[in-house]
Amino acid sequence: MAETLRDALLAAYQSNPNLTAAREGQKAINEGVPLAKANGRPDVVAQPTYFENVLQDTGASVVQARGFNVNASVAAPLYAGGGIKNAVRAAENRVEAGFANLRGAESAIFSAVVGAYMDVIRDEAIVDLNRAQVGVLQVNLEATRDRFEIGDLTRTDVAQSEARLALAVSNMEAARANLIRSKEIYIQLVGRPPENLEAPPPLPNLPETPDSAVKVALDNNPDVIAARETREAAGYDRRAANAARLPTVSVFTQGSYSNALNSVSSNIPGFQADNSALNGQAGVRATIPLYQGGQPAAQVRQAQARLGQAQELEIAAEREAIAQTRASYASWRASLDVITSSERAVAANELSLEGTRAENSVGNRTILDILNAEQELLQSKVQLVTARRNAYVAGFSLLAAMGRAEARDLGLEGGALYDPVADFQKVEDAWNDWSSQADPQVKASRTVDTPAQKAEIEPLPQ
């Protein structure tokens, strides 16, 4: 059965460990929002205590042998200088940045899969071309030896044919090693060996000009979006840091209950001591920082520096996206031109080889001329195969730089796509201390049981 590029991308989408790990990492980032919101919610504490008085003054008027106390309090912040509000907003922006980084991870994995897929196709073709070249040179060598035996050619002609055959064999072995390497990288990314890969479908929505590509990239490139959201989060961190030197106000209520468990005894005649007591209070508490050793100012300066860093990194991400988009566009267009030129070269070299052989039969060309013509034809065919691979990979890289090389853009089928927003919404307003979920199970597939790859392939159709 043949395997398509969509099959490979879908397998990587479902089981590539780098991608599944990125999703788990995003879940950890999501929890930053409920953690920040928790600081603005009531804090309820109960502290029960049981004690035994193992040493006490025996001459005391009242003696208690044991007791049980319960202290409970409820406190809720009313004003925190904007620290909680800005911390929540910063966490929300980091979630958005995480969404963008997850898109970037997905795009990077897909780009690597496309590269590996095309590498296998290219290297299979190159192995087949080199194997065919070895066969041709073996026939040439046999013919050269036969003509040498009858005195039509010299020992030099035989040596030239032997040298070219030996070189072709070494090139074929090198091509086989490259194919094995490409197959192993494919397994690393996709999780299974490549089987009879089909030619990939045409890439959709490629831009007409580099400027139009850059315009799309600046709006959709996940790295640019992540840098923008990170800068927004750093701005909120800066505001939250300022809250450390502002007053805070909270409301509270607290109560206590104690019981001596009927262990109170008195040496005073007629005195009956109480064995229990209940107290309670409620109020408003303000905390006014007067001096904190310079810590708030240092926190503000630190947040300012990180904001400055995030601002510069946003520009860096924009620069990188522009450069990557323009470079990918140039590589894609150049590879298309190389394909056209290589197709012409293959046709011309085929005609040249045919003519050289004909001219050799009448003595106008030497064996070396035939060998050179065969080598040039092989090189042009290899260049054509490589150019087709480069054009497709460069085109996909261009789509990735534009932010259009993700699962939804490629229309992957085979089940519901992973929705990071849905995962975030499950925990965004979580407040229960005892809510829990099962520990994660491994989603990525292992490749330890896949066989070591070989370079044996079926010959290409003529």
N, C-alpha and C positions, 0 to 999 in steps of 0.2 A: 504494500500500500504506500502511496505517495504521501508526503508530508508537505503542507503548505506553510507559507510564512505566517499566516494567521494562526495556524495550529501551534507554531513555535512561540509566538507572542502570547497566546492564551496560556500555554503551559508555564511560561515564565511569570505571567501575571498572577497565576494561582499558587506557584510553588517556589519562586526564586527566593532564597533566604534573605538577601539584602532588601528585597521589597517587603516581605512579610515582617522583617525586623523594623523597617521604617514605619510600618503601620502600628506596631506595638509601641514604638517610640512616640508616635503621635498621641496614642492613648495616654501616655504619661504626661505629655504636655497639656492635654485636655484637663487633667486634674488640677492644674494651676489655678483655674477659675474657681472651682468650689473651695480650694484652699484659701484663696484670697477673700471670698465671700464669707467664709467661716469666721473671719476676724470681726465681722460686723453683726454677728448673730449672738443671741444670749449664751451665756456660759453658766451651766448648772452643775453644782458640785455638792456632794454629800460625803461627810467624813464620820463614819461610826467608829467608836473606840470602846473597847472593854479593858478594864485595868484591875489589878490587884495591888493593894498597898502592902507590900511585903515588909516595910520598915516604917514605923511611925512612933511618935512620942506617946508612950503609955500613960503619961501624966496629963494628957490633954483632956479638956472637959468633954469634947465630942470626938469620937473616933469613927472613921469609916473604913471598913475592911475591903470593899470592892465597889465598883461602879460601872455604869454604862452611859456614854455620851454620844449624841448625834449632833453634828454641826452641818447646816445646809445653807447654801447661798445661791442666789440668782443675780447675775449682773449682765447688763447690756449697754453697749456704747451708744451715746447720743451724738457725740461730736468727736472726731479724731483728726481734725486739721486737714481733712481731705485725703489722708493717707490710705484709708480703706478703699474709697471710691477710685482713686487713681491706680491702686494696686490691682483692682479688679479689671479696670480698663487695659492696663498693661498686659495682664494675663490673657485677656480676650484677643489682643493684637498678636500675642505670641502664638495663640491657637491658629489665627489666620496665617501667620508666617509659617507655622507647621504644615498647614494645608498646602501652601505653595511649595514648601520643601518636599512634601510627599509627592506632589505632582512632578517636581524635578527629579526625584529618585525614580519614579515610574518612567519618565521620559528617558533618563539615562540608561536604565535597564533595557528598555525597548531599543534604544540606539545600539547598545552593545549586542543585543540579540540579532538585530538586522545585520550588523557588521559580521557576526559569527556565521549567520546563515549564508550571506553572500560569500564569505571566505571559503566555506565548504564547497559551494557551487563553483567558485573560481578555481580552487585547488584541485577539485575533481577533474575539471576540464583541463587544467595544466598537466596533471598526471596522465590523462588520456592522450593529450597531444605529445607529451614526451615519450610515452610508450609507443605511440604510432611512429614517432621519429626514430626510435630505436629499431623498430621493425623495418623501416625503410632503409636505414643505414646498414642493417644486417644483410639485406638483399643487395645493396650496393657493394658491400664488401665481398660477398660471394661472386658477384658479377665481375668485380675488379680482379679478384684472384683468378677467375677463369680466363679473363683476357690477358692477365700476366703470364699464365701458363702457355698461352699460344704466342706470346711475344708481342701482343698488341699494346700492352701497357708496361710501365716500368715498376720496379720495386718501390719507388717513391710514391707512385699512385696508390699502391697497396698500403703503405705506411700512413698516408694521409687518410685513407678510408678507415683504417684501424684506429687512428687517433680520434677521428670524429665519432666513431661508434663508442669508444671508451668515454669520451666527453658526454655523449648523449646518455649513456648509462648512469654516469655520476649525476647528471642533471635530473634524470628520472628519480633517482634515489632521494635527492634533495627535495624534489617536488612531493614525493611520497611522505617524507618526514613532515613537510609543511602541511600536508593534508591531515595527517594524524594529529598534529598540534591544533589545527582548526577544529577538528571533530571533538577533541577533548575540551576546548574552550566552549564549544557549543553545548556539550554535556554540562559543564559547569554552570552555564547561564540558564539553560532550558530544563535540565534535570533528566534528560534521556538522550540516547544516541540519535544522530540524524539518520533518517531512512528515506532514501530516494526523494530528495528535496526537489520540489517543483520550482519553476521559474516564478519570481515574485510578481504580483500585480503592479500595474502602473501606480505611481504615487499621486495622490489627489491634491488639488489646490496649491500647486507650486506657484510662487509669485512671478510676475512679469519682470519686475525690476528690483534691484537691491534696496532702493528707497522704500518701496511698498512693503518689502519684507521687514525692514527695520521698524517701520511704523507699527506693524502688527506685533513685532517682538516687544516693543516698549510697553504695549498694553497687555500682553499675554505671557511673556517669558516668566516662568515660575521663580527664577532666581531674583529677577527684578522685583517681583511682587513680594517675595519673602523679605528682601532687604528693606523695602518700603514699610512693611508691617513691623519689622524689627525696629526701625527708626521711630515709628509711632509709639511702640511699646517703651522705648528708651525715654521718650518725652514724658510719658506718664510716670515712669520711674523717677524722673527728675522732680516732678511735682510731689510724688509720694515722699521723697526724701526730705522735702521741706517740712513735712508734717511732724518730724521728730522734735522740732523746737517749738511747736505750738501746744497750747493747752488741750487736754482731752476731758470730756465730760461723759459720765456714765451713770445710769440708775442702778440701784441694787436693792435687794432685800435679803435678809439673812436671819436665821433662827437657830436656836440650840435647845436641846432637850437632854437632861441628865437624870439618871436614876441610880440610887445607891443600892438597889436590889435588897432592900431591908437589912443592910449591913451596918447602919449607923447606930452607934450606942453612945449613951451620955452618962457622965458621972454626976450630973446636976440633978438633984431630987426634983421630980415633977416636971422636968423639961422633956418635951417630945419633939425630936428633930424631924424635919421633913426629909423624906427619902427621894423626892423628885423635884425638878424645877423646869420651867419652860420659859424661854425668852425669845423675843423677835424684834426686828427693827427694819425699817426701809428708809431710803433716802437717795440723795443725789451726791455724787462724788466728783470733784474736779481735781485734776492733776496738772499742776503748773510747773513745767521744767524751768529751773533757775540756772543751773550750771551742770553740764554733763561731760566735762573734760575735753570739750572741743569735738566730741563725736558727731553731733548733728552737722556741723560745718564740713567735716571730712566726708560724711555721707553725701552731702549735696555736691561737693566738688567731684566726688567719685562718679555720681550719677551724671553730672555735666560732662565729664570726660567720656563716659560711655555713650552719651547722646552724641557727642562730637564724633566718636568713632563710628557710630551707626550711620550718621549723616555721610561720612566719607565712604563707608562701605556701600551705601546705596548708589553713590555715583560710580564706584568701582564696578558694581554689578551691572549698572547701565552700560558702562563702557565695554565690559566683557560681552554683554548680549549683542551690542552693536557690532563689535569686532567678529564675534562668532557667526552672526548672521551674514555679514558681508563676505567673510571668508568662505563660509559654506556655499553661498550663492556663487561665488567665483569658482570654487572647486567643481560645483555641479555643472555650470556652464562650460567650463574648460573640459570636463570629462565627456560631455556631449560632443564637443568638437573633436576630442581625441577618438571617440567612437567612430565618427564619420571618417576621419583620416585613416584610422586603422582598417576600417572596412575597405577603403580604397587600396591601402597597402596590401592587404591580404589578396584582393583580386589581382593586383599588379604582380605580386610575387608568385601567385599560382601560374599566371601567364608566363612570367619570366622563367620559372622552373621548367615548365613544359617546353619552352623554346630552347633553353640551355641543353636539355636532354636530347632534343632533336638535333641541335647543332653538334653535340658531342658525337652523335652517331655517324656524322659525316666528317668528323675530325676537326671541326672549327672551335670546339670547346674542350677543356680538360676536365678530368675528374674533380679537380679542386673547384672548378667553376660550378659543377653540379652540387658539390658539398656546400659551397657558399650559398647557392640559391636555396637549397633545402633549409639551411640554418636561418636565412633571412625570412623565409616563409613561416618557420616555426616561431621566430621572434615576433613577427607581426600578428600571428594568431594569439600568442600569449598576451601581447599588448592589447589586443581587442578584448579578450576575456577580462583582463584586469581593468580596462577602462569601463566596461559595463558594470563591473562590481563597484568601482569608485564612483561612478555617476549615481548609482542607486543609493549608496551609503551617504554620499554628499547631499543628495536630495532629501533623504530622511533626516540627516543632521540639520539641514536647513529648516525643515518642519519642526524639529525639536527646539531649535533656537527661537522659533516664532511662537512656541507654546502650543503647537498643534500636533503633537506626536504622542498623545496619551490614549488610554483605553477608549474613552468616549469619542475621541476624534477618529480612531481606527475602526470603530464599530465592532469590537470583539464580541463574539457570542460564546455561549456555553455556560450561562448562569448569570445571576445578578452580579453587578460590579460592586466593588468595595466602596462604601459610602462613609468617608470620614466624618462628615457633618452629622450623620445619624448617631455615630458613636459619641460625638461631643454632646449632642442634645440629651443623651441618656444621663450624663453626669453634670450638665451645666448648672442645674439647680438642686443637686443632691444635698440633702441636709441630715439624713439619718446616719448616726454613728455606727449602726450595726448592719447597714446594707453591705452586701458582699457579693462576690461572683467567684466562679470556679477558677482555679489557677489555669493559666494558658497552656494549651497543648501545642506541640510542634506542628506547624502547617507546611513548612518547606520539606521537599522530598530529598532524600539522601541519594548519593550517586556511587556509594562504595560497592554496590553490587553490579554496576554496569561493567561490561567487559572492556578490556583495553582495546582501543581502536586500532584498526588496520587500514591500509591504503589500497585494498583490493576493491576495484570498482568495475562495473560493467562498461564496456567501451561505448563511447558516444555514437549515436546513429550517424551514418555518413550521408 
